[in-house]
Amino acid sequence: MKQSLHSLFRKCLFLLVATLSLHFSSYCQDDELKNTTEAGITVGPMVFLGDLGGHAGKGSTFLKDYNMNTTKIAIGAYLTAYPAQWLGFRFSLNYGKIEGADGLITAKGGDEVSRLGRNLNFRSKIFEGTIMAEFYPTVFLEEDPEDVTARLRPYGVIGLGAFHFNPQGSFKNAYGEDVWVNLKPLHTEGEGFPEYPDRKNYSLTQLNIPLGVGVKYFFSENINVSFEIIHRKTFTDYIDDVSTRYVDPSLFAKYLSPSDAALAKQISNKSLNGYNTQSYHMNDKRGNPKQNDAYFTAGFKIGFRINGGSEQRWRNSTHCPLLRF
């Protein structure tokens, strides 16, 4: 049922964007109308929101469990077509890194102690491509929308994206050094094992729903800067390779090679440490499967118009009935 709802949500979002595009085109058939196209780059922090890390008390979602020192920088490039001043269609490619670690939690004697004792960590690179619609509602309130120089415009974005990740976890080797290994091949929670039919193998490439808000300032007709915060809703709880309960460790030897089985047994349960007097066992809670992982970026953008943008073209765009307010 959960997958069906996600599939329905994605289809509805696609239909919404397609309908907006077709609706605009049906009104704007004037041959003189030419899109304004903008290209630019973006840079800013990327933050993971999932099972690992956090603060005092019970684990929560969004900013309450945000650990500042896990913030990494993301970079990207984008191309946006503006068929109207109030609407843009953006294609972007982004690269960043995310991480999370239970060892960052400060113990204060509450529910956070169980997560601190769990002692898991991860890191992953994120490669992402998105298609989003930008909406500028204040355009309809502007006295002279064609004059964009020194203009400040808030906007909202929503769209559909795909991203690739590859969670890695660390363990200490015989020399006390931290060694990072890929977690998916180790099936740390028994994903794909017949004994756990509800724990399916997860894909390292997933869809997401980016949505957020921003504000754009025009230095001139052809150069602008923006700041935006975009949250990614995802459909997986395994970005950090943590989701549900501890697996039966004897199964690693049954399905994995001897070397991988030994590594999986060591890295799937690292709870025997200074914060716990007893390690976690099979079927003990390892993660929260009721809440999918997510991540967000706070990006600074600089954009350059590479075609269109002349006063005459902006004026021609008013031929579209939707823009006559």
N, C-alpha and C positions, 0 to 999 in steps of 0.2 A: 504493500500500500504506500509506503514511504517513497519508494522509487517511482511509483505511478504518479504521485503528487508532484515530485520533482520534474518528471517528464512533462506533465501538464503545464507546470509553471514556465518551463523553458519554451514550450510551444506558444503559450500565450504571450510571452515577452517578444518572441520573434514576430508574431502576428501584429503586435502593437507597433513595433518599429516599422515593419513593412507597410502597415496601413497608413502611418503618418507620412511615409515617403510617397506612397501612391496618392494620398489625399492632396499633398502639396503639389505634386506633378500635375494633377488634374486641373488645378487652378492656374498653373504657371506654364503655359504653352507658348508664351511670347518668345520669338526667335532671338530677340535682343537680350533676353535675360541670360547672363553668364554667371556661373558659380564663382564665388570668391574662395580661393584655396589657401590654406595656411599650413605651413610646416614648422616644426619646432622640436625642442628637446625639453626633457623634464628631469629633475633630480630632487631627491628628498628621502626621508626615512621610510623604511618598510618595517612593519611591526606584526609579529605573529600573535594570534589569540587562540590558545588551545588548552590541552590538559596539563602541560608541564609548566612549572614555575608558579608565580603568583605571590600573594601577600598573606597577611594574617587572616585567620578565620576560614570559613568554608570557601572553596573555589567558586569563582563567579565568571561571568562573561564580560567582554569588552574591557574598558579601561581600569576597572578595579584590580585586575590581576596582571596589569602591564608592568613588566620589569624594564626600567629605563635602559639598563646596560645590555639588553639583548637587541637594541635597535641597530639596524644596519642600513646602509645607504643603497637606494635603488636608482637606476638611471633608465632613461627611455627616450624614444623618438616617436613622433606622431605626425599624421597628415589629416587635416580636417577640411571638409567641403561645406561651405555655407550657402545653401540655396536661398536663404533669407537671413536677415540680421538676427531674428529670434531663434533660429534653428541651425544646428550644425551636426554633421555626421563624421565621427572621428574613428580612425584606425590607428592603433598604437601598438608598439612592441616595447616590452619592459624586461629588465633584468635586475634581480636583487637577491638578497640572502635573508633568511630568517633563522631563528634559533630559540630554544627554550631549555631551562634547566631547573630542576627541583632544588639544587644546591644553592640557588640564589635566594631562597626563602629565608626570612628571619623568623626563627621560632619564638613564639610568645605564649606557648602552652595551650593553644586552641586546635582547631581542626587542621590547621596548616602543618602540624607535626607529622601527620600521616603522609602528607605529600613530600615533606622534607625527607622523611625516612625512606620513601620510595626511591629517591636518589637517581632518577632517570634524567637523561638529557638527549638533545638532538640538535642537528643543524641541517639545513637544506638550501640549495640554490633554487631560485624561482625564475623560470622563463615563461613569459606571458604575452599573449596577444589578445587584444580586445577590439570590439566594435561597439561604439557608444553613440547615443544621441545627446546633444547638448541643447538645453533650453534656457533662453534669456528672457524671463518674463517682464523685466522692467523696460524692455524696448517699447512696449505698448504704452508706457507712461511718459516716454521722452517726447519733448516738444519738437526736436529736430533729430531724428534717429540717424540721418545720413552723416551728421557731423560726429565722428567717433573720437577725434583727437582729444586727449585729456578726459575721456569718458571712463567711468567706473561702472562695470556691469556685473552683478551677481548672476550665477547660473547653477543649474542642476544637471546631473548626468545620470544616465542609466543605460545598461547595455548587456552584452553577452561576451564572455571571454573564455579562453582555454589556457591552462597553465600546466607546466611540467615541473615536477619536484622529485627529489630523491633523498629521503631521510637517512641520515647517518647518526649513529650513536658511538659513544666512546667507552673504552675500557682501559685499564692499566695493565701494561705488559709486565714481564718479569723484571724489567729494569725500572718500573715505576713511571713509565712514560705513557701519556695519553695517546691511544691509537684509535683512529676513526674508521668505522666500517659501515658499509651499506646495510641497512636493516631489513629491507623487504625480502631479500633472499633467505633470511634467517627465520621468517615466519614466527616472530616473537610472541604472537598471541594465538598461534595455531591456525592462521588464515590458510584455507585450502585443505586442512586436515579433515578426513571423514568424521573424526570424532567431534568436530565442531562445525556442523553443516550450516550454521547461521553466520559463520565467520568466513566470508568469501575473500579470495585473493583480490587485492585492490590494485587499480591501475595507477601508474605514476603520471598519467596525463588525464586531467579532469576539466570539467566545465566550471565556470563561476559566474556569478551575477555581480558586476561592479556597479555600485551606486554611490553618489556622493554630491557634494556641493563645492562651489568655488567662487572666486571673484576675479575679474579680469580688468586690467587697466591698460588703456591705449596711450602709449607715448606719441604715436602718430597713426596715420591711417594704415601703415604697413608694419609697425612694430608694436608688440604688446607683451605684457607679463601677466602671469596668473598665479594664484595660489589655490590649491584644491585638496580636499580630503576625500579619498575614495575607499570605501569599504568593500571587500570581496566576500560575498556569501558563497560558500562552497558546498559541495554535496558529498564530502568525504570526511571521516573522522580520523584518517590515518596520515595526515601531513606530518605529524610527529611520531607516527608508528605506535601510538597509544590510544586505545579506545575502550576496552572492556575489562575482562578478568584474566588473572594469571593462568597460563596454560599448564597442563601436565608436562613437566620437564622430560619425562621418559619418552615422550613422543618425538622429541628432536632426533634421537638416535634411530627411530623407526623410519623417518622420512628424509633425513638429511645425511650428507656425507659425514664421516667421523669428525673431520675438522670443523665443519659448519655446525654440527650438533653440539660440540664442546663450546664453540663460540656463542651459539644461540642460548645455551643454558646459562652461560656467564653473564651475557649482556641483557637478557630478558628480565632478570630479577637481580637488581643490585641493591636490595634493601637491607642487607646485613651490614650496617655501618654504625658509626658513633651515635646516631640519633634513634636507633631501634635496638632493643635488647633481643628481639626475635625477628627473623626475616618473614616476609610474606610467603604464603603458600598457594598451591593450586586452588583456583576458584576465588581467591581473595580479590577484592576490587583493585584494578590497576588503572582504569580510566573511566570516563563518563560517556557512554555511548549515546546519551540522549541529546548531546550538543555537538554538532559538527564543528570542525576547525574553521578558522577564518583568518584573514590578514587584511591590513589596510596600509595605505600610503598617504603621506602628506607631501605633496609635490609642488615644487616651484617650477613654473614653465616660462619659457620665452618663445614667442611665436613670430614668424615672418610671413607676410602674405607673398605668395609666389605667382599669383595671377589675380585678375580682378582688382577690386578695391578702389577703382577710380570713382570720382564723384558721379560721373555719368552712369556707371554701372549700378551704383547704389540707387540712383534715381530711377533707373529702369526697373529695379526690383520692386518698386511700388506699383508696377503694373499688375502684380499679383493681388487679387481682391482680398486675400487673407491679411495683407499688411496695411490695408486702409482703415485706420482707426483714428 
